[in-house]
Every structure is written in structure tokens, then in C-alpha cells.
């Protein structure tokens, strides 16, 4: 202990040890001391020397300090000293000195963000940076060291957790990629760091925000993990707690972390949108009426909030994700809130500029949002559309340059894929819609187009070009615009006035001599007449335009004028490529001859290719927003670079082609177009026939289902007939048995009464005759039943084979047989009644004769036998009557079934006829398709021959891909 006190306080006597010697002794004490207190004092001494002797402490003590972190986990104080020492030797930032005496309580800053103090000597700062990177490499050589540091962050003790957070942040600043890789593979590594946001001590939470900022830089995997650890929820809660835009630097840190998580990360953007976090952004932009006195921190916070909105709807995102976010922002009222800021007074200029850029991207390509923006009015008297107010700022040369660029971008986004908006802007220029009492967008654009300010000329020309982008209708409508140049002179068209600025008049030439003005006008003219033969004709109708262009292209001018020459070459090339040869003096051939004589084809192509080689062209082609460091570099528009890329090749090809080649190509094109038209017609015919075949197939399927239903109905009817047949057979058997029983009884009676009189003998003979007749009737009934069965089987067979005519004749025969059977049953019944009457008469006569000749005992026996015979005969009669009734009921049921069978048979015949008709139609359709295929084969052969001709001419046209895609 005395040694340590001597080291710290210094000793008066004897030679003083050097810093390296002192640090070596302290390191030996840390490594060899067995008492925790001695090691703690030694580490504290190393901490106090770590800033002055950073190199020595780092090279000699790092291993010992790491060993302390591994072995002395139980003592938070020595851990804190070790972590602070490591932080001092690894961190490159020049920070304020902190009083860290062991007895004093360290004051805690409100925020963990520290301001860097620039070193007076850049070389010294560079050496310090290199030293920090070197010590960082030494520390992370063993990934276990970073894992150890992550485990120490789980300690709740402030003196361990806070320096651990700062040390890990410094490691990420020096070697971000390597440390990110270790944390990514560490179990629960990111989750441990996310727990810092829930710490109740603000300094740890705020430094945790700085740590997560460094951790999430350029690492999509870690960004996704952080986002799914509820980062959005926690960060938005912190922003709300800190006062949103009125909050302090903590809000700024949260917004920076949100930007890291969302920028160029489609997965997190989708998660942010699906989690309904866009709706929670709306309260950030609620500004009051009094907008004076904005603090610098509020401006910074609101600027970052606007950037966060732009990240969600950036043009570089996928179109589907951008459209979904735009829709959510409109539905939750965020767009309306931004428009309120746009039209508010007292808003700082940089916030107003960023708000304009944000509104631009929220409405870009979204028809609903564009329509809403068109309806926004500025709070003026009288009210004016927001678009008009913004355009007034754009053409005002006293407005800041960045603000004018933002307004131009907003106007471009408003017209992007918005033909309705393009029509409204062009309509304000037409004679029938001009209102002299109000300022319109068209008037402002014309005023800017012809003003003395070259930047206003360029912005107005580009804005007007966007009103014509990919809209042939508005290009033709703009040809109607007439301008009054001066009193007493007739009005001229807008197209002629633009060309006059380029080519005529001393005063106009002085204005047009500015490169920026001429570039803007040439971009407008190229956009206007491209893909519009009518506009090309109007342009060529002015006899001075072509000579001016050829003169400009052929001259040898300075470097600044070469860009103007390239644009003039592009304009002349468009006049060739989209020329419909309606003007005799300026046909395609004559223009190409003029180029060859006055300019030279190679020189023309060289001037044309200079456009794409320009540095500012490449910069403008990168993104839609016009961002330029200075007004002088504002030359190219993003959409115009697309047009140049599209036309450069075809114009070069068109200039080099001879008239004969063009004629042949035109003929081939016409032939191909004719063949394409024929093929298209055949395709339409095939589509119609396919539709018809499909409809017929549906009808066949419907008929088949109906046929199946009918077949099932017939089967049910046949089963019902079979059931009735079984019942009929049962009744027939019963009738046969009961007929046999009375006949046996009569035989016995005759044997018993063998001694009766001849009347009884006659009665017996008559009864026997009756029995025979009944037996004959039964036999006839059996024959008829067999006939009915055969007819039924034939009827079933006829129903299955759908032979309607044969089934109808057999059913008729069945009905006739049933009618004959019914008449026979009735005749036999009448005979039975007659026999019954005769039997009763014979019984009376027998009773009268027996009373005279037979004794009383024999008479009683005979009477009993006769009574029995009578009862049996009565039963037989009753059974016969019952059988007759059942036969009648069965006949009626059979008639109904036969009627249903006849109806089903006729339906089957109709279905068969329709089926045959449909099959005939299908055969005819197949035959027509075969004819069409033969025609298409002929067309393919002709096209193949045309391709061979084209190849012979040195041209290639991808006709096969065209026809294959069409088929």
C-alpha cells in the first residue's frame, strides 16, 4: 500500500521512476497480489494513468485487465476500474475529463452522447485513431473477450454496466464489422443489449441507444433481430415520453436508431407498417399556430422525423411496399398533417424544404394522394391552390436554391404517372380555360420559361416537360397554346416561341446564350416532340429550325457548348425517327442527306453520344430527386436521362440507314404488321371458337348430368315395378292355395254323401265344373302374368338402350293384354255369380227333397255338410272378389308406371338427339381448328421466308419471339 501511495502521490527523495516503469510495477502487482484490495488499488492506479500513458497501459496491462474481468466477477468496484481503463485505451474520442475519485460520487450526465473536440494536430488525432484500432484488434482477437463483455452487461451494478456499455460502443466504432459478427453469433447477445433500453437509469439507457446505433450500422441481420425484439415499440415510447419533436437529444438518438433499422431494409419496413407504427408518427407533426422561436434541437428532431417518413416511401423501395405505405399515410391523416406544415407560417426554411420533399415522395405515383394534394389550398385571401403557391416560389429567384429544387421535385412527383394532373396543368394554358383574374400554374410556368433568370427558365422547362411525360394527348393539346409576344403582333404558338428563343432575335439570343436556359428548352422540346409525329411536323414547319440545328451541331464551339450541340443533335434525330414524311421538304431521307452533307454522320453521332458521357448526366440518372451542389450544375433531369438512354441507340441506327434499307424495312414492317393483323384475327377467331367449345362442353356436361338423373329415375321406377311384381306373385300364390282347399272339401263331401239323390249328384257335377273353370281361369291368369313379366323385362331393356320406339310399341301391347285380362276376369266373375245363383236354387231343391225321403238323422248330417260346402263356396267367392279388386288396383298402378316409363323413354330419346347434335358441332369445330392451324403454318412459313430476306439485308427482327408470345 505504501508503494501505491508513493506512486500516486509521488516521493520527494530519490530518482523518480518513469511512467513505463510505474505501469510495469502496477501490472506486476495486479498479477501477483493475493489480496483483492491490493489488486483493486493497482487497477485504480492504472486507470488514472491510462489517458496520459495510453500506449504503455494498453501494451502492458490489457491482458491483466481482461484477466481481472474473468476472475474478480464478485467485486463490482474492481470490474468498474478495469472496464474504465480498457475504455480509456481503446476509445479515440477526446472527451471531457471526469473526476473519478474513489470516495466522491460521480455526477451522471443526462445523456450518454458526447461532443467530440477536434484535436489541434490532425496527425496526432490520426495516430490516436490508429492506436485505438490497434488495441481494439488486440482485444477482439479472442471472441471470448466480447462474449465476456456481453455477460458483464447483465450486471445491474451501475459501476459495471455503464463502463461496459461505453467500452462495447468504442469497440464497435473502431472495428464495427468484426464486433458485429461476434455479437451476432453470441447466444442472446442482441437481446442483452436490447435490455439496456428498459434500464431505469437514463444515462445507461441513453448510452444504450448510442451502442445500438453503432451495432445496427450496415448489418441487415442485426437490424432484423433488433426490430423483432420490440425495438420499434420501445423507441416510439421513449420518443413520446421525451416530448416528441420538442424533446432533447435522446429523441434525436432514438430517431437515428430508427433510421438505421428502416433504411434499405424492406423486411423491417414491412414490419413497421404491419405493426401500425406509421399511425403513431402523426402526432410528431402537430405544430401550433405560434411557430416562432424553434430551438435548434427541435429543428433537428423534426428533420429526422421527416427523413423517417421518406425512408418508408422512398422511390428506391419496391413499388408495392411504397404504395402500401402511401395508402396508410393518407388513411391515418399523416399526409394531411404534412400539408398543414407546408402551408403554415413561421416554419424554418430547412424544415419547410424537407417537408416539401417528404410530401413529394408521399404522393409520388399514388393517384389518391395526388388528388388530395391537388385539392389543398393555401390560407390566403383569396385561397389559392398549394401547387400555385409552390410554383410561385420556384420561379422566384429570391427564394433559396434548395427550396426551389424541392418545389420542382414536388411538382414532378405530383405529375408522376398522373395523367389527370397533367391534363389539369396543360388545361391552364389553353385559350378556353385562361382566367385573367387569377394566377394559374400554366401562367407561372410560362412566366418562368421566358424570364431573365436562367434557373427559372430551366425549372419551368423541366416542370412543363413532366406535364407532357408519356402523354400523347397533352403533347397535341399543348400545340394549341398561343402566346402574345408584344402589342400589335399576332400571337405565336408556345412551340414556336421556344424555338425562337433558341434561334432568333438579339435580345432573345442573349438570354438563350446561357447554357442552362438553352439546355432546359432543348430538354422540353425533345420531350415534347418525341413519340408525337404531329408535334414533329409542327416543329419542322418552321423553316428556320432545321438550319439552326445543323449550324449549331456543325460548329466547333467550346467545352460548355458541346452539351448544347449534343442536345441539338438529339432533337434533330427525334425529328428523323418520328417523322411521318408529311412535309415534302423535310422527309426522313432529306434530313439524313442534310446531316451527311452539312455535319457528317460520324460527327453527328459523336455529338449525340457526348450527352451520356457528361458527368452531370450520370449524377442526374441516379435518383429522381434533383439534388445539385450549386445552381450552375443544374443541367439534367432524371426523367430526361431515361429518354436519352431510350433514343440514343435508335437514332444512331436510323441515321446510318440508307433510304433503300429504310424502304425495305418499311415494307417488311408493313408485311409483318399485315401478318400480325391476320394472326391477330385468327387468334381472336380461335378464342371465340374456344369460348364456344367451352360453352358447348358445359352444355354437354349439363345434359350428361340430366341424363344421369333420368337414368337414376328410370332405375327407381324399374325397382318399383319389380316390387309391385313381387306383391302380385304373392297374391297369386295365395289365390292358388285357397282355390285348391275348397275343391278338396267338395270331393270329400261327394264321398260322404254317395247315397244322395240325383239332384245332389247333379249339384256336385256342377260344382266340379265350376272348379275346373276356376282352375282354367287361374291357368290363364298365370299365362298373362308370364306375359306381363316378359313385357316388363323388355321394357327395362328398352329403357336402358334408349330405344324409344320399340319401348312404346311393347308398352301398347302390354296395355292391350291387361285390358283383355280385365275383361276375362269380369266374364269369369259374372259366371261365378251365375253359378252361385244356381247353387242356391239347387240347395233349396235338395233341402225340399231330403225332407221327404231321408230319415231325420241323415237329413241333419246332410244339412251340416251342405252348410260347410256353402261356407267354403262363400269364402271362395269373397276371395275372388278381393283378388278382383287387387287386380284392378295393380292394373291402375301399372298404367301409371307405364305412363312414367313412356315419359322417361321420350326424354332419353330427346337427350340422345341433342347429344348427337353436340357431337356433330364438336367435329365441325375440330375441323375448323385444323383449317386454322394449316393457315397459321402457312403464315409461319411466310414469316420464316421474310426473316431470311431480312437476314440477307443484314437486319434481325425477333419475329419468332413476337409470334410465340402472341400465341
HELIX and SHEET records of a PDB file:
HELIX    1   1 UNK A    2  UNK A    9  1                                   8    
HELIX    2   2 UNK A   19  UNK A   32  1                                  14    
HELIX    3   3 UNK A   36  UNK A   49  1                                  14    
HELIX    4   4 UNK A   54  UNK A   71  1                                  18    
HELIX    5   5 UNK A   76  UNK A   90  1                                  15    
HELIX    6   6 UNK A  122  UNK A  140  1                                  19    
HELIX    7   7 UNK A  143  UNK A  152  1                                  10    
HELIX    8   8 UNK A  158  UNK A  174  1                                  17    
HELIX    9   9 UNK A  176  UNK A  185  1                                  10    
HELIX   10  10 UNK A  189  UNK A  194  1                                   6    
HELIX   11  11 UNK A  195  UNK A  198  5                                   4    
HELIX   12  12 UNK A  202  UNK A  215  1                                  14    
HELIX   13  13 UNK A  220  UNK A  226  1                                   7    
HELIX   14  14 UNK A  227  UNK A  231  3                                   5    
HELIX   15  15 UNK A  232  UNK A  241  1                                  10    
HELIX   16  16 UNK A  244  UNK A  246  5                                   3    
HELIX   17  17 UNK A  249  UNK A  262  1                                  14    
HELIX   18  18 UNK A  266  UNK A  274  1                                   9    
HELIX   19  19 UNK A  279  UNK A  285  5                                   7    
HELIX   20  20 UNK A  296  UNK A  312  1                                  17    
HELIX   21  21 UNK A  319  UNK A  331  1                                  13    
HELIX   22  22 UNK A  334  UNK A  343  1                                  10    
HELIX   23  23 UNK A  349  UNK A  363  1                                  15    
HELIX   24  24 UNK A  367  UNK A  375  1                                   9    
HELIX   25  25 UNK A  386  UNK A  394  1                                   9    
HELIX   26  26 UNK A  401  UNK A  415  1                                  15    
HELIX   27  27 UNK A  419  UNK A  427  1                                   9    
HELIX   28  28 UNK A  431  UNK A  433  5                                   3    
HELIX   29  29 UNK A  441  UNK A  449  1                                   9    
HELIX   30  30 UNK A  454  UNK A  466  1                                  13    
HELIX   31  31 UNK A  472  UNK A  478  1                                   7    
HELIX   32  32 UNK A  494  UNK A  503  1                                  10    
HELIX   33  33 UNK A  506  UNK A  512  1                                   7    
HELIX   34  34 UNK A  515  UNK A  529  1                                  15    
HELIX   35  35 UNK A  533  UNK A  541  1                                   9    
HELIX   36  36 UNK A  543  UNK A  554  1                                  12    
HELIX   37  37 UNK A  559  UNK A  577  1                                  19    
HELIX   38  38 UNK A  584  UNK A  586  5                                   3    
HELIX   39  39 UNK A  588  UNK A  598  1                                  11    
HELIX   40  40 UNK A  601  UNK A  613  1                                  13    
HELIX   41  41 UNK A  615  UNK A  620  1                                   6    
HELIX   42  42 UNK A  631  UNK A  633  5                                   3    
HELIX   43  43 UNK A  638  UNK A  656  1                                  19    
HELIX   44  44 UNK A  659  UNK A  752  1                                  94    
HELIX   45  45 UNK A  758  UNK A  800  1                                  43    
HELIX   46  46 UNK A  804  UNK A  853  1                                  50    
HELIX   47  47 UNK A  856  UNK A  953  1                                  98    
HELIX   48  48 UNK A  959  UNK A  966  1                                   8    
SHEET    1   A 2 UNK A 377  UNK A 378  0                                        
SHEET    2   A 2 UNK A 384  UNK A 385 -1                                        
SHEET    1   B 2 UNK A 482  UNK A 483  0                                        
SHEET    2   B 2 UNK A 492  UNK A 493 -1                                        
END                                                                             
